[in-house]
Every structure is written in C-alpha cells, then in structure tokens.
Amino acid sequence: MDLSIKPSDLPEALALAPQAEILSLDCFDTLIWRNTHKPTDVFAELEAHGCSPIQRMIAEAAARRRAKCLGRDEVGIADIYACAAPGDPAAQARLIQAELDAEARHCFAFRPTVELMRRAKAAGLEVMIVSDTYLDEAMLRELIARAAGEDVAGLIDRVFCSSQYGRPKAGGLFKDVLKALAVAPDHILHIGDNKGADLTAPQALGIVAAHLEQFDASDVQRLRLEAAADRLIGGAPEMRQPVLQPHRAQLAVHRDRADATEALGYAVLGPILAAFARWIEAEAGLLEKQRGGRVLPVFLMRDGYLPMRAYEAGAPRALAAEISRFTSQAAAFASDEAVIAYAEKHLETDAPEYIAKQLLFTPEEAAQAIGRGPIETRRSRFYSEARKPRVLGRVKARSQAFAGRLVDYLRRVADPKPGDTLMLVDLGYNGTVQNNIDALLRRELGVHVAGRYLLLSESEVSSLDKRGFIDKRNYDTWTLNALTAYVAVLEQLCTASQGSVIDYDAAGPVRRRNDIKAAQSAVRERVQAAALRFVAAGPEAMHRPPASADEAAQRRAAVAALARLLFLPLPEELAVLGEFQHDVNLGSDETLELFDPAQAEAGLRRLGLFYMGKSRRMYLSAELRGQGLPLSLTLLAQSRFGLDLRQKDFSDHVIELPIMAADGQHVDLQRIEAMPTHAGYYTACIPIGRSRYAIGLQFGKLYDFVQVQEIGFARAASLWATEREGASTIPAQPVFEGVGGGPGGLMQMTGEEAFIMVPPPPDAGEDLVLVVVFRPIAERARAAAEPQAVAAA
C-alpha cells in the first residue's frame, strides 16, 4: 500500500498502526536533518582539513566498488577514508573526526519527529533507528546526541546501521532487524523519507510503513534552484562552504499552503524578511550600546511596510514614517548648487516635467519654463530657466518650507530627543532618502541618523552611517548590482497599499492617489500575510537550531532566495505576479508593467537578449522564463560577473541575405548580413536613407519556406533607442512576388525568383532603416547543395 505522511502529521502517526509495539524511524531527513541543501554539501567542511568534497565522493565510490568485490553492499566510514588517504592512518582518523564534527555542526533534530518519539514512549512503545549509513551504531548515537541533545538520544532503544550489516534497507536490512527483534512484522511502524528503502522494502516483509513526503514538487524545485543561485551568486568563500538552507525544515512543516500566492509569501519572502528582521533587531542593540540614548527604528513607507511588520513579530512596536524619495529630495534644495546639480543629473534621463515637479514648480510655472517642441528643445529651455537667480531663490525658499513640514511630521511620528538615534530602515538600495535628509535631521533634531537596509549598493561614496544586511562587507559590487537590477518585484510585494507621499500638512502625509489596481493589492496582502506567518513561526521545525544556522547562514539563504526569485522565478510565481504594475514613486502618476512576456518574445526575436537594454519594464528577467533556461543563466552570469558580452558574441552564424536596392533609376544586387537573435530567428537591418530605396528581399534564392515575423522601418537615429527615448517603428507595405502566405507569417517561396518588395515610406525628414525579422524553415535544395558543389570543385 502506498501510504504517505506529511511532516506536519508526524506527531499523530501512531494512529497508522494502533497495534504497534515498536516505532521504527529512518535517521537522516526523518529524525536528523541537515542545515544544507544536499547531504554531500557537508563535505565542503573537509576542505580545511586537506580533503576536497570531490576527493571525498571519489573515495566513497572507490570504497563501494571494493566492497562489491568482497560481496558486501555497504561500507563504513573507515573504508571510505582508507581510499581517501591510503596508507596514512593518522590522516584517515583526522578526516573521520572532521566529518563527524561537520555533521554535528550542521545537523539538528526535526521537532515533529521528536514529538512522535515522545508520544511513542508515553504509549509504551520502543523506539528504534534503522538507517542506511556508513556510520556505525556508536558514531550514529553520538551524532544524534550532539545534534539533538541527550534528551532525544535517550528516547532511542535500538539502532540498526546498514554499514554493520553489510546491506542497506532495500537490500535486506529489515530481515536482520526482524531477526534481532523477534516481533511480528505488523507490530512495527516504520517511517522514513526514501520511498524504496522506507516504504517498499519494509512493506514487503509485512511491516507497517509510511513514506515521509518532505516537500511538494514546487518546494523541491524552488530549493534546488535556490541552491543553484547560491553557487552562482556567491564568491570564492561561499564556494568553499556548504549550501545552507536554514528555512528548509520550516517549509516542510507547513506544506498546507493554499496556493502559489501563499507559497510566494511563505516560502520566498518569509525567509528573507525573517532574517532581515532579526538583523535589524541586532543592529538596534548594537547602536544603543555604541552611542547611548534611545534607538528609534523608523521604517520608511511604503516599501518598509512588510519589513516593519516582520520586525514587530519579535521586537517592540516600530515606527512608520512616510518619507519618499520625492519628499526627501524636495526638502534638500538648500543651495543654488544643489538645485543645479539635481537638474544636471536628471535632465538626460527624466522628462523636464518630472524635474520641474521635483523642484516644486507649480504646473503653470513648469509649462512656461519648459514650453513645447521636441524633447531636446524642452530640456534645454528648462535647464536655462532653472539656472536663473530668481528661480533658484524661489526653489530654495519652497524647499526650506518643505523641510520644515517634513521635520515637524517626523517629530510627531517619533518624538526624537537630542542624543537619540533615528535608525531609518528600508529595503534600500542606495539610501537616497538618507542622503537627502541626514544633515537636515541632525541639524534640526540633534539626533544621529543611521540607515539600515536589506540591500545596500550605493551609487556614490558617502560618509553616512549606512549598513546593509546584504552589502559590500559580504558581497562584491557586481553581486550587489545583480541583486538590485530587478528588485522592483520585491518592492511591490513589500509595499503598503497606499499612494506615495508628496507633501505634509498638520494632519500628516499628503499622498497622491494610488493607481495600483485593487486586484494587485489583494494578491499582495495574501502574499504578505503568508510571509508574516513564516516569520512568526520562527525555527519551530528545529528541536534546537544547529550551530551552522547563524546570521551568516541566514544571510546566504536570504540572498539565494532573493537571487532565485529575481532570475529564476517559477511559472506559478509569474502567474501570481502577471498583472502586477510598478508605480515609479517620483511624485508622478506613472506606472509600469513589471513584465510582459509577449513584448519580450518579440524583443528576443528582433534583438536577442539585448532587447532588455531597450525596455523600461522592471522585472525583465521574468520575461525569459519559458524561453529556455540557458537565457536565464546567461543573464544571471552576465549580471553577476559584469561580463562584457556584445551582440556580435552571440552571432556565431550569420545569413547572407540577397537583396535588391532600387532608387527608381538603378537596381543594385547586394547581400546583407542577418544576425541570429533567438529561437532560430534572424534580424537584417538595411539602411534606405531618407526613404530613398525600395528593398527587394530575395528569400526565394535561399528558401522554400520562411517565417517572417516583422517588416518595418525604424529611424536610424533611434534604431537602438530605449522605449523611454521614443523608439518606434513605421509600418511597411510589402508587395509579394511568387510568395504564398500562411498562418503565423509562414511564407512559401514558389520559386528561386520569389521575393518581397518593400517600398519606402513617405520622406520623414531623416534617415531610415528597414528592419526584417525572419526565421528560415526549409532551405531551397539547390541553395543547400551549392556549398558542396564548390567544395567538390
């Protein structure tokens, strides 16, 4: 019978066999769990003792081959190290002890299993361990005592180790167990996590057995991809350590999550925020010890909302302050230089209307200062206007008044006293709010300002008191940049469901309207509730945490979970996030889609992976899921290591596409290189000047069938422009000669002379480029044979 049990149901498992006299348990991943992704991850600890993980695994394989020759199906740990360090008994003993110490450092007892054992003893049952292990009974008992405590070890009456019987559970060990016990098989209840060893094998002998299903399929994949992200995102120190997953057991206990929405909160955000909240609490204590006075944790809304709730689960109530980038910047124009520097920094990237609003222009003043016309004309006019003395004076006066309102608001929120520390807490990532108001708060309130962030990756060098749970103390610059690239998804999951603050009055914050859809807010609230359930649970799945579940392990696991979400999201997670939008939060009403798979597919076909540099969407890495894991891994590697990869590096095979270029008087026959992009597609870019040339695409020379994805004209000056810069395509009006159409752009070239003629559009006053995106389906037999004929000649 295929009997399975969830980890959360373990304490009630005796009901499976009311007649049982003995509770039999597997050891590893049933009673004793490891704080690692895989059992072999523990071997990383051996590196410091002169044995690499690979050498350890090679030695075990060699020992098992030797055992087979001697008629045994199992080996002991001494056999393994005899192969790892042949002829060196002292090294063998040293390495055996190192492995046992490593196991004790990473192992812990699974609390539900411990509870089952206690109930079994209370009911008068014996408890035994039946384990496939290269440890002997004394070693295994000692490990259990070190990892779980003497109280748990004392619950165990008998221990059966496969290494001492020469065969594993699936190979007959349970026959030895029954012989030693002299008890009826159906009076034994056995539970373990290996279906073959712990269910099929004992059931074949009449033992009542249940398979412990630790995780569901999504959890298995998520944890595996987190381990992969850990390896890809970490540096050399991490590669010499095990992949640690201190949240692994907690996920197993609560497998009854309703759906993917709750799983996203509980299994992904929960571990990240739990670790961050504990770190914030520790930082508050450290600041109080270092500086004296009160430390006031002030979480910056909106993105600080969920971190604040997580912090409050284990600490005194925190303070919430609505201070946005917009309001902090509005309070920071204390000098002419500050106004001019802001305008210069943002003029090339932001619309002048945004900059005018940030500089506290009224709508009428902004319209007059900016005027109308092309973007460059408007930018130039506004920059000249913003530098005028009367304008600078007006901005400074309004900023000073704004700063007064912000300080008054913060007094009402936090009631800081001179000598206190205002600990500003946020997700990060540059600490822009702190940059803008640090000096203001120190001057006006007499406080010290400390910024504490989930992720800190400063774009400029500052001397301010800033630290990140994840920062340059732990990770290099390229890793931090990779983690911030698509972090808008984390912002949207952590934020409060309210509009961004744009000013303050006597009643408190003045917010702009919240343009985020109600459906998005409802989904986010479910995600947040699930995340907080994880935080509140704490390490409840561990009878006592292992030594390796320290702050460093929590940080590594949080980074792996974050990197996995950012670069390798699961399909069910993207289904949850599919309708999410991101509000820009710069005092404007602008919102952007987080990701758009349809736009991504078109972009990939046109530009390959490099389409991502042209889009403003905030979660572009999610758009690669479903397009093949190699693309996602390429993006992660490029981001993590700052690889200087160019379009040409991906173009290891080009197509020489024959074309006709006609200007009304002459027809030139040419060949244009078409570059590979994605999924077999190619892009050809053909300059036509100021609508000078009609282009004939001679597909019939090469193909019987070709799929044409796109034919259109782009302005040469903005061919590679971003969406923000106004990239656009002018539709083409092609004429087909000898071409039969089909669904999805599939076209049949009825002969070698078949072609597509593309007339130029009306003169737009600037140079144009014809962009053709196509995929070869079937080469023309004659064309395919030509290279062979040339080679034969």
C-alpha positions in Angstrom: 0.0 0.0 0.0 1.4 3.4 -1.0 1.0 5.1 2.4 2.4 8.6 2.8 2.5 11.1 5.6 3.3 14.8 5.7 5.9 16.2 8.1 3.2 18.2 10.0 1.2 14.9 10.6 4.2 13.0 12.2 3.1 13.6 15.8 -0.2 11.7 15.0 1.5 8.9 13.1 0.9 6.2 15.8 -2.7 6.1 14.6 -1.4 4.4 11.4 -0.7 1.2 13.4 -2.6 1.1 16.7 -1.3 -2.4 17.4 2.4 -1.3 17.0 4.8 -2.2 19.8 7.8 -0.6 18.1 8.3 2.7 16.4 11.0 2.4 13.7 12.4 5.6 12.2 14.9 6.3 9.5 17.6 8.7 10.8 18.7 11.2 8.2 15.9 13.5 6.8 13.5 11.9 9.2 14.8 12.3 12.7 18.0 14.1 12.0 18.0 16.8 9.3 20.9 18.8 7.9 21.1 22.6 7.6 22.2 22.0 4.0 20.7 21.5 0.6 22.2 18.1 0.0 23.9 15.6 2.3 27.1 15.9 0.3 27.2 19.6 0.9 28.6 18.9 4.4 31.8 17.6 2.7 32.7 21.2 1.9 33.9 21.4 5.6 36.6 18.9 4.8 38.4 21.3 2.5 40.1 22.9 5.6 41.4 19.5 6.6 43.1 18.7 3.3 40.3 16.7 1.6 38.2 18.3 -1.1 34.5 17.4 -1.5 35.2 15.8 -4.8 38.0 13.6 -3.3 35.6 12.5 -0.5 33.0 11.4 -3.1 35.6 9.7 -5.3 36.8 7.8 -2.2 33.3 6.6 -1.3 32.7 5.4 -4.9 36.0 3.5 -4.7 35.2 2.0 -1.3 31.8 0.8 -2.6 33.4 -0.8 -5.7 35.9 -2.6 -3.4 33.0 -3.7 -1.1 31.2 -5.2 -4.1 34.2 -7.3 -4.9 34.1 -8.7 -1.3 30.4 -9.5 -1.5 29.1 -6.6 0.6 26.6 -3.9 -0.4 27.6 -1.3 2.2 30.7 0.4 3.5 31.8 2.0 6.7 33.4 5.4 7.1 36.8 3.9 7.8 36.6 2.1 4.4 35.9 5.4 2.7 38.9 7.2 4.3 41.1 4.3 3.6 40.5 5.1 0.0 40.7 8.9 0.5 44.1 8.8 2.3 45.6 5.3 1.5 48.5 4.3 3.7 48.0 7.2 6.2 46.1 6.0 9.3 46.7 9.3 11.1 45.2 11.3 8.2 42.3 8.9 8.0 41.5 9.3 11.7 41.8 13.1 11.4 39.4 13.2 8.4 36.9 10.9 10.0 36.7 13.1 13.1 36.5 16.2 10.8 33.5 14.7 9.0 31.7 13.8 12.3 32.3 17.3 13.6 31.0 18.8 10.4 27.8 16.6 10.6 27.3 17.7 14.2 27.7 21.3 13.3 25.0 21.1 10.6 22.6 18.5 11.9 19.5 19.1 14.1 16.5 17.1 15.2 13.3 17.6 13.4 10.8 18.7 16.0 7.7 16.8 14.7 9.7 13.6 14.7 10.9 14.2 18.3 7.3 14.8 19.3 6.3 11.5 17.7 9.1 9.7 19.6 7.9 11.2 22.9 4.3 10.1 22.3 5.5 6.6 21.4 7.5 6.3 24.6 4.5 7.7 26.6 2.3 4.9 25.0 4.8 2.2 26.0 6.4 1.6 22.6 10.1 1.0 22.0 11.8 3.4 19.6 14.5 2.3 17.2 16.5 3.8 14.3 17.1 1.9 11.1 19.5 3.8 8.9 21.3 3.4 5.6 24.6 5.0 6.8 28.4 4.4 6.7 28.5 5.3 10.4 28.4 2.6 13.0 26.0 2.5 15.9 28.3 4.3 18.3 29.0 7.0 15.9 25.4 7.5 14.9 24.3 7.6 18.6 27.0 10.2 19.4 25.9 12.3 16.4 22.3 12.2 17.5 23.2 13.2 21.0 25.4 16.1 19.7 22.8 17.3 17.2 19.6 16.7 19.1 20.7 16.6 22.7 20.9 13.8 25.2 17.1 14.0 25.9 16.4 12.9 22.3 19.1 10.4 22.2 17.8 8.9 25.4 14.5 8.1 23.7 16.1 5.6 21.3 16.2 1.9 22.4 17.8 0.2 19.4 19.9 1.3 16.4 20.5 -0.7 13.2 23.1 0.7 10.8 23.5 -0.7 7.3 27.3 -0.4 7.5 27.4 -3.0 10.2 25.1 -5.5 8.5 26.7 -5.1 5.1 23.4 -4.4 3.3 21.0 -1.4 3.0 17.3 -1.3 3.9 16.3 -2.0 0.3 18.8 -4.9 0.2 17.6 -6.9 3.2 18.5 -5.0 6.3 14.9 -5.2 7.6 15.3 -9.0 7.6 18.2 -8.6 10.0 16.0 -6.2 12.1 13.1 -8.7 12.4 15.5 -11.5 13.3 17.1 -9.4 16.1 13.7 -8.3 17.5 11.7 -11.5 17.3 8.5 -9.5 16.9 5.6 -9.8 14.5 6.2 -7.5 11.4 2.9 -5.8 11.7 3.7 -4.8 15.2 6.3 -2.4 13.9 5.6 1.0 12.4 8.4 2.3 10.2 8.6 5.8 8.8 11.3 7.3 6.5 11.8 9.6 3.6 13.1 7.2 1.0 10.2 5.5 -0.8 12.1 2.4 -1.9 14.1 1.9 1.3 11.5 3.1 3.8 8.2 2.0 2.2 8.6 -0.7 -0.4 11.2 -2.7 1.5 9.6 -3.0 4.9 6.1 -3.4 3.5 7.3 -6.5 1.5 8.1 -8.1 4.9 4.7 -7.2 6.4 5.9 -4.2 8.4 3.5 -1.3 8.6 5.4 1.5 6.8 4.7 5.1 5.7 6.7 7.3 3.3 7.5 10.7 4.8 7.0 13.2 1.9 9.1 16.1 3.0 8.2 18.6 0.2 5.9 19.0 -2.7 7.2 19.4 -6.2 7.3 23.2 -6.1 9.3 23.2 -2.9 11.8 20.7 -4.3 12.3 22.8 -7.4 12.5 26.0 -5.5 15.1 24.8 -3.0 17.1 23.2 -5.8 17.1 26.5 -7.8 18.0 28.4 -4.6 21.0 26.2 -4.2 22.0 26.9 -7.8 21.6 30.6 -7.2 23.7 30.4 -4.1 26.5 28.9 -6.1 26.2 31.3 -9.0 25.8 34.4 -6.9 28.4 33.7 -4.2 32.1 34.3 -4.4 35.1 32.1 -3.6 34.5 31.9 0.2 30.9 30.6 -0.4 32.2 28.0 -2.8 34.3 26.5 -0.1 31.3 26.2 2.2 28.1 24.0 2.2 24.9 25.4 0.6 23.0 26.3 3.7 19.2 26.3 3.8 18.1 27.0 7.4 14.5 27.5 6.3 14.2 24.1 4.6 12.7 22.3 7.6 10.2 25.0 8.2 8.9 24.7 4.7 8.4 21.0 5.2 6.3 21.5 8.4 3.9 23.9 6.6 3.2 22.2 3.3 -0.5 23.0 3.6 -0.1 26.4 1.9 -3.3 27.0 -0.1 -1.8 28.0 -3.5 1.1 29.7 -5.3 0.2 33.1 -3.9 0.7 31.9 -0.3 3.7 29.9 -1.3 5.4 33.0 -2.7 4.9 34.7 0.7 5.7 31.8 3.0 8.5 30.1 1.2 10.2 33.0 -0.5 9.6 36.3 1.2 9.3 34.7 4.6 12.9 33.5 4.9 14.2 36.8 3.5 12.3 39.0 5.9 12.7 36.8 9.0 16.5 37.1 8.6 16.3 40.8 7.9 14.1 41.5 10.9 16.5 39.6 13.2 19.4 41.6 11.9 17.6 44.9 12.4 16.9 44.0 16.0 20.6 43.1 16.5 21.7 46.4 14.8 19.4 48.4 17.1 21.0 46.8 20.1 24.5 47.4 18.7 23.7 51.1 18.1 22.3 51.6 21.6 25.5 50.1 23.0 27.8 52.2 20.9 26.0 55.5 21.1 23.8 55.5 24.1 20.4 57.2 24.1 17.4 55.7 22.5 17.4 53.9 19.2 14.2 54.6 17.3 13.6 52.2 14.5 11.8 54.2 11.8 10.6 52.2 8.9 10.3 54.2 5.7 6.9 53.8 4.0 5.9 52.4 1.6 8.5 49.7 0.9 9.3 49.4 4.5 5.8 48.2 5.4 6.4 44.5 5.3 9.8 44.6 6.9 8.3 46.6 9.7 5.6 44.0 10.2 8.2 41.3 10.3 10.3 43.2 12.8 7.3 43.7 15.1 6.8 39.9 15.2 9.8 39.6 17.6 10.5 43.1 18.8 8.8 46.1 20.4 6.5 48.1 18.1 8.3 50.0 15.4 7.7 53.5 14.0 6.4 54.1 10.5 7.3 57.3 8.6 6.1 58.2 5.2 9.2 59.7 3.6 9.6 59.1 -0.1 12.4 59.9 -2.5 10.2 62.8 -3.7 9.6 64.4 -0.3 13.2 63.9 0.9 14.6 65.4 -2.3 12.1 68.3 -2.1 13.5 69.1 1.4 17.1 69.1 0.2 17.5 72.1 -2.1 19.4 74.2 0.4 21.7 75.9 -2.1 22.0 77.0 -5.7 24.5 74.2 -6.3 22.0 71.6 -5.0 19.3 72.8 -7.4 21.6 72.9 -10.4 23.3 69.6 -9.6 19.9 67.9 -9.4 18.8 69.3 -12.7 22.0 68.4 -14.4 21.9 64.8 -13.0 18.4 64.1 -14.2 18.0 66.1 -17.3 19.3 63.4 -19.7 17.1 60.6 -18.3 13.9 62.2 -17.0 11.3 64.4 -18.7 11.7 68.1 -17.7 8.1 67.9 -16.4 9.2 65.5 -13.7 12.2 67.6 -12.8 10.0 70.7 -12.6 7.6 69.0 -10.2 10.5 67.8 -8.0 11.9 71.4 -8.0 8.5 72.4 -6.6 7.4 74.4 -9.7 3.7 75.0 -10.0 2.0 73.4 -13.1 1.8 76.9 -14.6 5.4 77.7 -13.9 6.5 74.4 -15.3 4.5 74.9 -18.5 6.0 78.3 -19.0 9.6 77.2 -18.2 9.5 74.1 -20.5 7.5 75.3 -23.4 6.7 72.9 -26.3 8.6 71.1 -29.0 11.0 68.2 -29.3 12.3 66.8 -26.0 15.8 68.2 -26.5 14.4 71.7 -27.0 12.2 71.4 -23.9 15.2 70.2 -21.9 17.5 72.9 -23.0 14.9 75.6 -22.3 14.1 74.3 -18.9 17.7 74.0 -17.9 18.3 77.6 -18.8 15.3 78.7 -16.9 16.2 76.7 -13.8 19.6 78.4 -13.5 18.1 81.9 -13.3 18.7 83.6 -9.9 15.0 84.3 -9.3 14.1 80.7 -10.0 16.9 79.4 -7.8 15.7 81.6 -5.0 12.2 80.5 -5.3 13.1 76.8 -5.3 15.3 77.2 -2.2 12.6 79.1 -0.3 10.0 76.5 -1.1 12.4 73.7 -0.2 13.2 75.3 3.2 9.4 75.4 3.9 9.0 71.8 2.8 11.9 70.8 5.0 10.2 72.4 8.0 7.0 70.5 7.3 8.9 67.2 7.0 10.7 67.7 10.3 7.5 68.6 12.1 5.9 65.5 10.7 8.8 63.4 12.0 8.6 65.0 15.4 5.0 63.9 15.6 5.8 60.3 14.5 8.9 59.6 16.5 9.3 62.3 19.2 13.1 62.2 19.0 15.2 63.8 21.7 18.7 65.2 21.2 21.2 62.3 21.5 18.8 59.7 20.2 19.5 57.7 17.1 17.0 57.6 14.3 17.5 54.3 12.6 16.0 54.6 9.1 15.0 51.2 7.9 14.2 50.4 4.3 14.7 47.8 1.6 17.5 50.0 0.2 19.3 50.2 -2.1 21.2 53.5 -2.4 19.8 55.1 0.7 18.6 58.1 -1.3 16.2 59.3 1.4 19.0 59.2 4.0 21.4 61.0 1.6 18.8 63.8 1.2 17.8 64.4 4.8 20.6 63.1 7.0 22.1 66.6 7.5 18.7 68.1 8.0 17.7 65.7 10.7 21.0 66.0 12.6 20.8 69.8 12.4 17.1 70.3 13.3 16.6 67.4 15.8 20.1 66.9 17.3 19.9 63.2 16.5 22.3 60.7 15.0 21.0 59.1 11.7 21.7 55.5 10.9 20.4 53.9 7.7 19.9 50.1 7.9 18.9 48.4 4.6 18.1 45.0 3.4 20.4 45.6 0.4 22.8 48.4 0.2 24.6 49.2 -3.1 25.5 52.9 -3.1 25.9 54.6 -6.4 28.1 57.3 -4.8 30.6 57.3 -2.0 29.1 58.7 1.2 30.4 59.1 4.8 27.0 58.5 6.3 26.2 55.8 8.8 24.8 53.1 6.5 24.8 49.4 6.6 23.0 46.7 4.7 22.0 43.2 5.7 23.4 42.5 2.3 26.2 44.9 1.4 29.9 45.2 0.3 31.0 43.6 3.6 29.6 40.3 2.4 29.4 40.6 -1.4 31.3 42.2 -4.2 29.9 45.1 -6.3 28.8 43.0 -9.2 26.8 40.7 -7.0 25.1 43.7 -5.4 24.4 45.3 -8.8 22.9 42.0 -10.0 20.6 41.8 -7.0 19.3 45.4 -7.4 18.7 45.1 -11.2 15.2 43.6 -11.0 14.4 44.2 -7.4 11.2 46.1 -8.2 9.3 42.9 -7.7 10.4 42.7 -4.1 9.4 46.4 -3.6 5.9 45.7 -4.9 5.5 42.7 -2.7 6.7 44.6 0.4 4.9 47.9 -0.1 1.8 49.3 1.7 -1.4 49.6 -0.3 -1.4 53.4 -0.4 -0.4 56.3 -2.6 3.1 57.8 -2.3 3.5 60.8 0.0 4.1 64.1 -1.9 3.8 66.6 1.0 2.9 67.1 4.6 0.3 69.2 6.5 -0.9 69.5 10.0 -2.9 66.3 9.6 0.1 64.3 8.4 1.2 63.0 5.0 -0.4 64.2 1.8 -0.5 61.4 -0.7 -1.0 61.2 -4.4 -3.8 58.8 -5.5 -3.0 55.1 -5.5 -3.2 53.9 -9.1 -2.4 50.3 -8.4 -5.3 48.0 -9.1 -7.3 46.7 -6.3 -6.7 43.1 -7.5 -3.0 43.6 -7.2 -3.4 44.9 -3.7 -5.5 41.9 -2.7 -2.9 39.5 -4.0 -0.1 41.4 -2.3 -1.9 41.3 1.0 -2.2 37.5 0.8 1.5 37.2 0.0 2.3 39.4 2.9 0.1 37.5 5.4 1.8 34.3 4.4 5.3 35.8 4.8 4.4 37.0 8.3 3.2 33.5 9.2 6.7 32.2 8.4 8.3 35.0 10.4 6.0 34.3 13.4 6.8 30.6 13.3 10.5 31.1 13.9 12.6 27.9 13.9 9.8 25.8 15.2 10.7 22.9 13.0 14.0 22.5 14.7 14.2 20.8 18.1 17.2 23.1 18.6 19.0 25.0 15.8 22.3 23.7 14.6 25.5 25.6 15.2 25.6 26.5 11.5 22.2 28.3 11.5 23.9 31.6 12.4 23.5 35.1 10.9 25.8 34.3 8.1 23.7 31.3 7.1 20.5 33.3 7.3 22.1 35.9 5.1 23.3 33.4 2.5 19.9 31.7 2.4 18.2 35.1 2.0 20.5 36.1 -0.8 19.9 32.8 -2.6 16.1 33.1 -2.2 16.2 36.6 -3.5 18.5 35.8 -6.4 16.4 32.8 -7.3 13.2 34.9 -7.3 14.9 37.7 -9.4 16.5 35.5 -12.0 14.8 32.0 -11.9 11.2 32.6 -10.9 8.9 29.6 -11.1 6.0 29.6 -13.6 3.4 29.6 -10.8 5.0 32.6 -9.2 4.8 34.5 -12.5 1.2 33.6 -12.7 0.7 35.3 -9.4 2.7 38.4 -10.5 1.4 38.5 -14.0 -0.9 41.5 -13.6 1.4 43.5 -11.3 2.4 47.0 -12.1 5.2 49.2 -10.6 4.5 52.8 -9.7 7.5 55.0 -10.3 7.1 56.8 -7.0 8.7 60.1 -8.1 5.7 62.3 -7.4 4.2 61.3 -10.7 1.2 59.1 -11.5 3.2 56.9 -13.9 3.0 53.1 -13.6 4.9 50.4 -15.5 4.2 46.8 -16.1 6.6 44.5 -14.2 7.0 42.2 -17.1 5.3 41.4 -20.5 6.1 38.0 -22.0 4.5 38.9 -25.4 6.7 42.0 -25.7 9.7 40.0 -24.6 9.2 37.4 -27.2 9.0 40.0 -29.9 12.1 41.7 -28.5 14.0 38.5 -28.3 13.3 37.7 -31.9 14.3 41.2 -33.0 17.4 41.8 -30.8 18.1 38.6 -28.9 18.9 39.0 -25.2 20.0 42.6 -25.8 16.4 43.8 -26.2 16.4 44.1 -22.4 18.6 47.2 -22.6 15.8 48.9 -24.5 12.9 48.3 -22.2 11.7 50.2 -19.1 9.8 47.2 -17.6 11.1 46.5 -14.1 11.2 42.6 -14.0 12.7 41.8 -17.3 14.4 38.7 -16.0 10.9 37.1 -15.5 10.3 37.6 -19.3 13.0 35.0 -20.1 11.2 32.2 -18.2 9.6 29.9 -20.8 12.3 30.8 -23.3 14.8 28.3 -22.1 17.0 28.0 -19.0 20.2 29.0 -20.9 18.9 32.5 -21.4 18.1 32.9 -17.7 21.5 31.5 -16.7 23.3 33.8 -19.3 21.6 36.8 -17.8 22.4 35.8 -14.3 26.1 35.2 -15.2 26.4 38.4 -17.1 24.8 40.4 -14.3 26.7 38.6 -11.5 30.2 38.9 -13.1 29.8 42.0 -15.2 30.7 40.2 -18.4 31.4 42.4 -21.4 29.2 40.5 -23.8 28.1 42.1 -27.1 25.6 41.2 -29.8 28.4 40.0 -32.0 29.5 37.5 -29.4 26.1 35.7 -29.9 26.3 35.9 -33.7 28.5 32.9 -34.5 26.5 32.2 -37.7 25.1 34.9 -40.0 23.0 34.6 -43.1 24.0 36.5 -46.3 20.6 37.6 -47.4 20.4 38.6 -51.1 18.5 41.9 -51.7 17.7 44.3 -54.5 18.0 48.0 -53.7 16.1 50.2 -56.2 16.1 54.0 -56.2 13.8 54.4 -59.2 16.7 54.6 -61.7 19.0 51.8 -60.8 18.7 48.4 -59.2 21.7 47.1 -57.2 22.1 43.5 -56.1 23.7 43.2 -52.7 23.9 40.8 -49.8 23.1 42.0 -46.2 24.2 40.1 -43.1 21.3 38.9 -41.0 22.3 38.3 -37.4 20.9 35.4 -35.2 18.7 36.5 -32.3 16.6 33.9 -30.6 14.8 30.6 -31.3 16.1 30.4 -34.9 15.2 34.0 -35.8 17.4 36.4 -37.6 17.3 40.2 -38.0 18.5 42.2 -41.0 18.9 45.9 -40.8 19.0 47.6 -44.2 19.7 51.4 -44.5 17.5 53.2 -47.0 18.5 56.8 -46.4 15.7 59.4 -46.4 13.2 57.0 -48.0 15.5 56.7 -51.0 15.4 52.9 -51.7 12.8 50.2 -52.2 14.2 46.9 -51.0 13.5 43.5 -52.5 14.1 40.6 -50.1 15.1 37.7 -52.2 14.1 34.9 -49.9 13.4 32.6 -52.8 17.2 32.4 -53.6 17.7 30.7 -50.2 14.5 29.1 -49.0 11.4 27.2 -50.0 9.7 28.2 -46.7 10.5 31.2 -44.4 8.6 32.6 -41.5 8.5 36.4 -41.5 8.0 37.9 -38.0 8.4 41.7 -38.8 8.9 44.0 -41.6 9.0 47.7 -40.7 11.1 50.9 -40.8 12.9 52.5 -37.8 14.5 55.8 -37.6 18.3 55.4 -37.9 18.9 57.8 -35.0 16.7 55.8 -32.7 17.2 52.3 -34.0 18.6 51.1 -30.7 16.8 53.6 -28.6 15.1 52.7 -25.3 11.3 52.9 -25.0 11.8 56.0 -22.8 13.7 57.7 -25.7 10.8 57.2 -28.1 11.9 54.2 -30.2 9.1 53.5 -32.7 8.5 51.5 -35.9 7.0 52.8 -39.1 4.8 50.0 -40.7 5.8 48.7 -44.1 3.6 48.0 -47.1 5.3 45.0 -48.7 4.4 43.6 -52.1 4.8 39.8 -52.6 6.1 38.3 -55.8 5.9 34.5 -56.1 5.1 34.2 -52.4 2.3 32.2 -50.9 1.1 33.2 -47.4 0.3 31.0 -44.5 -0.6 31.3 -40.8 1.9 33.0 -38.3 3.9 34.7 -41.1 4.8 31.4 -42.7 5.5 32.0 -46.4 6.2 29.7 -49.3 8.7 30.9 -51.9 7.2 29.3 -55.1 10.5 29.6 -57.0 14.0 30.8 -56.8 12.9 34.2 -58.1 10.3 34.8 -55.4 10.9 37.9 -53.4 9.2 40.5 -51.1 9.4 44.1 -52.3 9.2 46.7 -49.6 8.6 50.3 -50.9 9.9 53.1 -48.8 7.5 55.2 -46.6 7.0 58.9 -47.3 10.0 61.0 -46.6 10.1 61.6 -42.8 12.9 64.1 -43.0 15.5 61.7 -41.5 17.4 58.5 -42.4 15.5 55.2 -42.0 16.4 51.6 -41.7 14.4 48.6 -42.9 14.2 46.0 -40.1 13.3 42.5 -41.2 12.9 39.7 -38.6 12.6 36.2 -40.1 13.2 32.5 -39.4 14.3 30.0 -42.1 12.1 27.0 -42.2 13.2 25.0 -45.2 16.3 25.7 -47.3 16.0 25.6 -51.1 17.5 22.3 -52.1 19.6 24.0 -54.8 20.9 26.6 -52.4 21.8 23.9 -49.9 23.7 21.9 -52.5 25.9 24.8 -53.7 28.5 24.7 -50.9 29.0 21.0 -51.6 29.5 21.7 -55.3 32.0 24.4 -54.6 33.9 22.1 -52.2 33.9 19.3 -54.8 35.3 21.6 -57.4 
